[in-house]
Structures are given as structure tokens and as C-alpha cells.
């Protein structure tokens, strides 16, 4: 058994949960901790960026949000099995602290930590508590918030640490911004780690409708779902637009730092990247997000005049092209948007969250 303290990070489902989890893992490893990631098979697909030193543990979990009647009937049994499995592993290799980042794959580890009365905390990335974090908010020792303010259950006090960003993003903190002008310009289109069909529907025709003197300078990096990638790529090609269309970009920090404009969903991790690097953005929040949390995520940037928000029901090529032209046609305004975005960034978020983890160990020792 290692004498190093052990952190178990419980997360899964999407990059929105996994990217801040990865950021915390990087910091805790640097502080001399061992780190394990507890997730399920779906979450394991997003682990390629985690440091090799992080041990990946796949645990059974489930959600009522997917599957047919039989699958939903089995959900409680799969969750209980996952909690038991996680608990047995914890008894064999006792964690010092367990941190949950939301998503149903985090249920087993957090549930086991609660049963075993281990030090535990959650981090909520969005401006509205996710379902799993809402369940555990009163069953943990500390609640860290990425977006502020985040409404919490009565009696629960949150700590605003911001949303941790990966080392590859931190390396580009405040990267110099080249304001739009009469030279090649980069547009980055992001739809979250699972893509967004509406962006594939409205962004290409909006870009194609730009004035020709602006359009000939445009270069596009567009994240699109597998099923949309070919038609999106073909559309750009047919309209003479240079575009790199992929289902997932592994080098988002580089592409974002080189972009004059980001067009994106308003996921918490993407917002964190935009503010740490400092880029103007047009945000189209996901209308079906629980509690409309993507609107809450975007609100701070909009109020700081760092971003333009378009509600999904108003997102069409005609509206979008006006905003793209307004930003790319005014270099001074775009530069001010970039500076305002950077002013909201919290590059220290991962370190602040790591401090909270270590404070829990101090409280445990004193108990």
C-alpha cells in the first residue's frame, strides 16, 4: 500500500465533466498524490487526455434518462451494484478524499464514500446544479462552484473556485489576440464534446453569406457529429471556404488561441477555456440543458460584453451572419471583447480546487 495520499475523482458522461476532472488530476499528481478516476464505459471514452499516472477504474452505473422500460427498471440495481463495487475497492485501497464532478457515472464512488463516511466533495461546473450533484449537495463535506452565483439547497454553502482548465489551456492563458482585419482569420466552431446539430445547420450558411471581401479571409475549424461531418465539409467546399471539419478536436487550446472568433454552445468547460485564453464569442446555449444551465453559464460573458448570446429558437443563418460580420468587421470592438473575456477567466481554479481537497484532509486529521 502506498504512503501517498489517494484522491478518487468521480466523473463521466461528457467532456464538460471530464475536462475539469482532468485539470484537478494534473494538479494533484504534481502535489505528490496518487489519483484514480472512477467512471463508466461511456466516460472512459474521454480519458485519453488524462496523465498516464491516473488509474482508470470503470464502475457500473446507469441513468433513467436513456433506454426502454426494461433498462430503466434495472437502473436501481445497476447503481447499487456500482456502489458496492466502488465500496469494496475503497476498502482495499482507502482514498483520502473523493471528489465528484457530476454525471451519473459519479454516483457509485460518491455513494460508496458517503456510506463509508470518507471525506468527500463535489464540483459543479454549471450555473445550475446537475441532477447528481443536487442529490449529493447535502451529503458531502464541501461544494465547489465553477459558475457564480449557483443556487444551492438551503443550508449548503458553496465556494466559488471557477472551472479548472487543463494544462494545455493554461499554457495559453491570455494568448495574444490578433484583432480581425484584412488578412487570414480563424473561426472556431464548437458544439461541446458530442457536437451540436444546430451549429452544423446554421453556421456554414451564415459564414457563406458574409461579404466576399471578408469571406475570402476566413478559415474555419468546425466540430461536427460523425453523421453531419460529410455534409458540413461538402457545404464549405462548395462555397469555396477553407474548413477543417472533425467530430472532435484534440487541440482545441491551439485552435482557440489562433481564432479571431469562437462560435459555440455554452458548456461550462468551453466557457472556462474562452475566458482563460480570452476570445470573443457567439454563444448558442443548448435549449434542452437541465435547468437552462447553459444560459446561466453564458450570462456573465454577455453582461461583460465579452460575448453575444443567441437563443436556440432564434439561431438562424440570417441572425448569425449579422453578428459574425459585426465582430469581424470591427477590430477594436473584437479586441475589447477578447480583453473582457479574459478578465472573467480564473486560471487558478484547479489550484483553488486542489487546496479545498487538501483542506478536507486537514479537517479529517483534526477530527
C-alpha positions as CSV (number, residue, x, y, z in Angstrom):
1,X,0.0,0.0,0.0
2,X,1.4,3.4,-1.0
3,X,2.1,6.0,1.7
4,X,1.0,8.7,-0.8
5,X,-2.5,10.2,-0.2
6,X,-5.1,8.9,-2.7
7,X,-7.7,11.0,-4.5
8,X,-10.6,9.3,-6.2
9,X,-12.2,11.5,-8.9
10,X,-15.7,10.5,-9.9
11,X,-16.9,11.9,-13.2
12,X,-18.2,10.9,-16.6
13,X,-20.6,11.3,-19.4
14,X,-19.2,14.3,-21.3
15,X,-16.2,16.4,-21.7
16,X,-17.9,19.0,-19.5
17,X,-17.4,16.8,-16.5
18,X,-14.1,15.2,-17.6
19,X,-12.0,18.2,-18.6
20,X,-12.2,19.9,-15.1
21,X,-11.6,16.4,-13.6
22,X,-8.5,16.1,-15.7
23,X,-7.3,19.5,-14.6
24,X,-7.6,18.6,-10.9
25,X,-5.8,15.3,-11.6
26,X,-2.9,17.1,-13.1
27,X,-2.5,19.4,-10.1
28,X,-2.9,16.7,-7.5
29,X,-0.3,14.5,-9.2
30,X,2.1,17.4,-9.2
31,X,1.4,17.8,-5.4
32,X,2.5,14.2,-4.9
33,X,-0.9,12.4,-4.7
34,X,-2.0,9.3,-6.3
35,X,-5.1,9.7,-8.4
36,X,-7.8,7.3,-9.6
37,X,-10.6,8.2,-11.9
38,X,-13.9,6.4,-11.3
39,X,-16.2,6.4,-14.3
40,X,-18.2,4.1,-16.5
41,X,-17.6,2.8,-20.1
42,X,-19.1,6.0,-21.6
43,X,-16.9,8.2,-19.5
44,X,-13.8,6.2,-20.3
45,X,-14.0,7.3,-23.9
46,X,-12.9,10.8,-22.7
47,X,-9.9,9.7,-20.8
48,X,-7.2,9.9,-23.5
49,X,-6.0,13.3,-22.3
50,X,-5.5,12.2,-18.6
51,X,-2.0,11.8,-17.4
52,X,-0.7,8.2,-17.7
53,X,-0.3,8.1,-13.9
54,X,-4.0,8.3,-13.4
55,X,-5.5,4.9,-12.8
56,X,-8.9,4.4,-14.6
57,X,-11.5,2.4,-12.8
58,X,-14.7,1.5,-14.7
59,X,-17.7,1.1,-12.4
60,X,-21.2,0.1,-13.4
61,X,-23.7,2.9,-13.3
62,X,-26.9,3.9,-15.1
63,X,-29.4,6.7,-15.7
64,X,-33.2,6.9,-16.0
65,X,-32.8,9.3,-18.9
66,X,-31.9,6.6,-21.5
67,X,-33.2,3.2,-22.6
68,X,-36.5,1.5,-22.7
69,X,-38.8,0.3,-19.9
70,X,-36.6,-2.8,-19.0
71,X,-33.4,-0.7,-19.0
72,X,-35.0,1.8,-16.7
73,X,-36.3,-0.9,-14.4
74,X,-32.7,-2.2,-14.0
75,X,-31.2,1.2,-13.2
76,X,-31.5,0.9,-9.3
77,X,-29.9,-2.5,-9.4
78,X,-27.0,-1.3,-11.6
79,X,-26.4,1.7,-9.3
80,X,-26.4,-0.4,-6.2
81,X,-24.0,-2.9,-7.8
82,X,-21.8,0.0,-8.7
83,X,-21.8,1.5,-5.2
84,X,-21.0,-2.0,-3.7
85,X,-18.2,-2.5,-6.2
86,X,-16.8,1.0,-5.6
87,X,-17.0,0.5,-1.8
88,X,-15.1,-2.8,-1.9
89,X,-12.4,-1.2,-3.9
90,X,-12.2,1.7,-1.4
91,X,-11.9,-0.8,1.5
92,X,-8.9,-2.4,-0.3
93,X,-7.3,0.9,-1.2
94,X,-8.8,3.6,1.1
95,X,-9.0,7.0,-0.6
96,X,-8.0,10.1,1.4
97,X,-10.7,12.2,-0.4
98,X,-13.3,11.5,-3.1
99,X,-14.4,14.4,-5.4
100,X,-17.4,14.1,-7.7
101,X,-17.7,16.2,-10.9
102,X,-21.3,15.2,-11.8
103,X,-22.8,12.9,-14.3
104,X,-24.4,9.6,-13.4
105,X,-21.1,7.8,-13.6
106,X,-20.1,9.7,-10.5
107,X,-22.9,8.1,-8.4
108,X,-21.1,4.8,-7.4
109,X,-17.9,6.4,-6.0
110,X,-19.8,9.3,-4.2
111,X,-22.4,6.8,-2.9
112,X,-19.7,4.5,-1.5
113,X,-17.8,7.4,0.0
114,X,-21.0,8.5,1.8
115,X,-21.7,5.0,3.1
116,X,-18.1,4.7,4.3
117,X,-18.1,8.3,5.7
118,X,-15.0,9.2,3.8
119,X,-14.1,12.9,3.2
120,X,-15.9,13.9,0.0
121,X,-16.9,17.0,-2.0
122,X,-18.4,17.9,-5.3
123,X,-17.6,20.4,-8.0
124,X,-20.5,21.9,-10.0
125,X,-19.4,23.4,-13.4
126,X,-22.6,25.0,-14.4
127,X,-24.8,27.8,-13.0
128,X,-27.4,25.3,-12.1
129,X,-26.8,22.1,-10.1
130,X,-26.9,18.9,-12.2
131,X,-29.2,16.1,-11.0
132,X,-26.5,14.0,-9.4
133,X,-24.8,17.0,-7.7
134,X,-28.2,18.1,-6.4
135,X,-28.7,14.7,-4.8
136,X,-25.2,14.8,-3.1
137,X,-25.0,18.5,-2.2
138,X,-26.2,17.9,1.3
139,X,-24.3,14.6,1.6
140,X,-20.8,16.0,1.1
141,X,-18.3,18.0,3.2
142,X,-17.8,20.8,0.7
143,X,-19.3,22.2,-2.5
144,X,-17.2,24.0,-5.1
145,X,-18.8,26.0,-7.8
146,X,-17.5,26.8,-11.2
147,X,-20.1,29.4,-12.2
148,X,-21.2,32.1,-9.8
149,X,-23.8,32.5,-8.4
150,X,-25.0,28.9,-8.4
151,X,-28.3,28.4,-6.5
152,X,-27.8,25.7,-3.8
153,X,-30.1,23.8,-1.5
154,X,-31.0,25.6,1.8
155,X,-28.2,25.2,4.3
156,X,-25.5,24.4,1.7
157,X,-22.6,26.9,1.3
158,X,-20.7,26.9,-1.9
159,X,-17.2,28.1,-2.6
160,X,-16.6,29.9,-5.9
161,X,-13.4,28.4,-7.3
162,X,-14.2,28.7,-11.0
163,X,-13.9,25.9,-13.6
164,X,-10.5,24.1,-13.7
165,X,-8.9,24.1,-17.1
166,X,-6.4,21.6,-18.4
167,X,-2.6,22.3,-18.5
168,X,-2.8,22.6,-22.3
169,X,-5.3,25.5,-21.8
170,X,-3.3,27.1,-19.0
171,X,-0.2,27.2,-21.3
172,X,-2.2,29.6,-23.5
173,X,-3.5,31.9,-20.7
174,X,-4.1,35.4,-22.2
175,X,-2.5,34.4,-25.5
176,X,-2.0,37.4,-27.7
177,X,-5.1,38.3,-29.7
178,X,-4.8,39.4,-33.3
179,X,-7.8,41.6,-34.0
180,X,-9.8,40.9,-37.2
181,X,-8.7,42.7,-40.3
182,X,-8.0,42.3,-44.0
183,X,-5.8,39.2,-43.6
184,X,-6.5,35.5,-42.9
185,X,-8.9,35.0,-39.9
186,X,-9.7,31.8,-38.0
187,X,-13.2,30.9,-36.8
188,X,-13.6,28.0,-34.3
189,X,-17.0,26.3,-34.2
190,X,-17.5,24.1,-31.1
191,X,-20.6,22.1,-30.2
192,X,-19.4,20.5,-27.0
193,X,-17.7,17.1,-26.7
194,X,-20.6,15.5,-28.5
195,X,-21.1,18.0,-31.3
196,X,-24.3,20.1,-31.9
197,X,-26.5,19.6,-35.0
198,X,-27.9,23.1,-34.9
199,X,-24.4,24.6,-35.3
200,X,-23.9,22.3,-38.4
201,X,-27.2,23.6,-39.7
202,X,-26.8,27.3,-39.3
203,X,-23.1,28.2,-39.1
204,X,-22.0,27.1,-42.6
205,X,-24.7,29.1,-44.5
206,X,-24.1,32.1,-42.2
207,X,-20.4,32.1,-43.0
208,X,-21.1,31.7,-46.7
209,X,-23.4,34.7,-46.6
210,X,-20.6,37.0,-45.4
211,X,-19.4,39.8,-47.7
212,X,-16.9,38.5,-50.3
213,X,-14.1,40.8,-49.1
214,X,-14.4,39.3,-45.7
215,X,-15.2,35.7,-46.7
216,X,-12.0,35.2,-48.7
217,X,-10.0,35.7,-45.5
218,X,-12.0,33.1,-43.5
219,X,-10.6,29.8,-42.3
220,X,-12.9,27.5,-40.3
221,X,-12.4,24.8,-37.7
222,X,-15.8,23.2,-37.3
223,X,-16.6,20.4,-34.8
224,X,-19.5,18.3,-36.2
225,X,-21.0,15.0,-35.3
226,X,-19.9,12.0,-37.4
227,X,-23.3,11.9,-39.1
228,X,-23.1,15.6,-40.0
229,X,-19.4,15.9,-40.9
230,X,-19.6,15.0,-44.6
231,X,-22.4,17.4,-45.5
232,X,-20.8,20.2,-43.5
233,X,-17.5,19.6,-45.1
234,X,-19.1,19.5,-48.6
235,X,-21.0,22.7,-48.0
236,X,-17.9,24.6,-47.1
237,X,-16.1,23.2,-50.1
238,X,-18.9,24.0,-52.5
239,X,-18.8,27.6,-51.2
240,X,-15.1,27.9,-51.6
241,X,-14.5,28.1,-47.8
242,X,-11.4,26.6,-46.4
243,X,-12.6,24.4,-43.5
244,X,-11.3,21.6,-41.2
245,X,-14.4,19.6,-40.1
246,X,-13.9,16.9,-37.4
247,X,-16.0,15.2,-34.8
248,X,-13.6,16.1,-32.1
249,X,-10.6,18.4,-31.9
250,X,-7.8,17.2,-29.6
251,X,-6.0,20.6,-30.0
252,X,-8.8,23.0,-29.0
253,X,-6.4,25.2,-27.0
254,X,-4.2,25.8,-30.0
255,X,-7.1,26.4,-32.3
256,X,-8.9,28.8,-29.8
257,X,-5.7,30.8,-29.2
258,X,-5.4,31.3,-33.0
259,X,-9.1,32.2,-33.5
260,X,-10.5,35.7,-34.1
261,X,-13.9,34.4,-33.1
262,X,-15.4,31.3,-31.3
263,X,-18.9,30.2,-32.1
264,X,-20.1,27.7,-29.6
265,X,-22.5,26.1,-27.2
266,X,-22.2,27.5,-23.7
267,X,-20.9,24.5,-21.8
268,X,-19.1,25.3,-18.6
269,X,-15.7,23.9,-19.7
270,X,-15.8,25.7,-23.1
271,X,-16.7,29.0,-21.3
272,X,-13.7,28.4,-19.0
273,X,-11.4,27.9,-21.9
274,X,-12.7,31.0,-23.7
275,X,-12.2,33.2,-20.6
276,X,-8.7,31.8,-19.7
277,X,-7.4,32.3,-23.3
278,X,-9.5,35.4,-23.9
279,X,-11.5,35.3,-27.1
280,X,-14.7,37.0,-28.4
281,X,-17.6,34.5,-28.8
282,X,-21.1,34.0,-30.1
283,X,-22.8,31.5,-27.8
284,X,-25.8,29.4,-28.7
285,X,-26.9,27.7,-25.4
286,X,-28.4,24.2,-25.6
287,X,-32.1,24.8,-25.1
288,X,-32.7,21.3,-23.5
289,X,-30.0,21.7,-20.9
290,X,-31.3,20.9,-17.4
291,X,-32.4,24.0,-15.7
292,X,-31.4,26.0,-18.7
293,X,-27.9,26.0,-17.2
294,X,-26.1,26.9,-20.4
295,X,-27.9,30.3,-20.4
296,X,-26.7,30.8,-16.8
297,X,-23.2,29.8,-17.9
298,X,-23.2,32.4,-20.7
299,X,-24.7,35.3,-18.7
300,X,-21.5,36.5,-17.2
301,X,-19.8,36.9,-20.6
302,X,-22.8,38.7,-22.0
303,X,-23.0,41.1,-19.1
304,X,-19.3,41.8,-19.5
305,X,-19.9,42.5,-23.3
306,X,-17.4,39.7,-24.0
307,X,-19.9,37.5,-25.9
308,X,-23.1,37.6,-27.9
309,X,-25.8,35.1,-26.9
310,X,-28.4,33.8,-29.4
311,X,-31.2,31.7,-28.0
312,X,-31.6,28.4,-29.9
313,X,-35.0,29.3,-31.2
314,X,-33.6,32.5,-32.7
315,X,-30.5,30.8,-34.1
316,X,-30.7,31.0,-37.9
317,X,-28.2,32.0,-40.7
318,X,-29.8,35.4,-41.1
319,X,-29.3,36.4,-37.5
320,X,-25.9,34.8,-37.1
321,X,-24.3,36.4,-40.2
322,X,-25.1,39.8,-38.8
323,X,-23.3,39.1,-35.5
324,X,-20.3,37.5,-37.3
325,X,-19.9,40.4,-39.6
326,X,-20.3,42.9,-36.7
327,X,-17.4,41.3,-34.8
328,X,-15.1,40.5,-37.6
329,X,-15.8,43.9,-39.2
330,X,-14.7,45.9,-36.1
331,X,-11.3,45.0,-34.9
332,X,-11.3,47.4,-32.0
333,X,-14.6,46.0,-30.6
334,X,-13.4,42.5,-31.1
335,X,-10.2,43.2,-29.2
336,X,-12.3,44.7,-26.3
337,X,-14.4,41.6,-26.3
338,X,-11.3,39.4,-26.0
339,X,-10.0,41.5,-23.1
340,X,-13.3,41.4,-21.4
341,X,-13.5,37.6,-21.7
342,X,-10.0,37.3,-20.3
343,X,-11.0,39.5,-17.4
344,X,-13.5,36.8,-16.4
345,X,-11.0,34.0,-16.6
346,X,-10.0,32.0,-13.5
347,X,-6.7,30.2,-14.5
348,X,-6.1,29.5,-10.8
349,X,-9.3,27.4,-10.5
350,X,-7.6,24.0,-10.5
351,X,-5.1,25.1,-7.8
352,X,-8.0,26.5,-5.7
353,X,-9.9,23.3,-6.0
354,X,-6.8,21.3,-5.1
355,X,-6.5,23.5,-1.9
356,X,-10.1,22.6,-1.0
357,X,-9.2,18.9,-1.4
358,X,-6.2,19.3,0.9
359,X,-8.3,21.2,3.5
360,X,-10.6,18.2,3.8
361,X,-7.6,16.1,4.7
362,X,-6.7,18.6,7.4
363,X,-10.2,18.5,8.8
364,X,-10.2,14.7,8.8
365,X,-6.9,14.6,10.7
366,X,-8.2,17.0,13.3
367,X,-11.5,15.1,13.8
